[in-house]
Amino acid sequence: MIPTIEDILEGLLDGTYLLDKAVRMVEQHIETVGLRDHFAGLAMQAMTSEFDRVKSLVRESDRQGHSFATETAIQSYVLADAMLRVRK
């Protein structure tokens, strides 16, 4: 798991991380979070462009109390996380 910016800063302040390690961790955080959002956006575009094919997802999300938009966002990040795992 990628540490949050807050965790990195805390580690820097308490001496857990030296400055160069903290900087590398921040760079990794920015790259990974940016890729995750990018991948999720691509997944969301694909899912919404195929609306007719995902009608069952709409019905399922309605039963779970999620709107289609919320369920699409959730599933987009599920796919983005899978893409990041495969990338490693």
Secondary structure, 3 states (H helix, E strand, C coil): CCCCHHHHHHHHHCCCCCHHHHHHHHHHHHHHHHHHHHHHHHHHHHHHHCHHHHHHHHHHHHHCCCCHHHHHHHHHHHHHHHHHHHHC
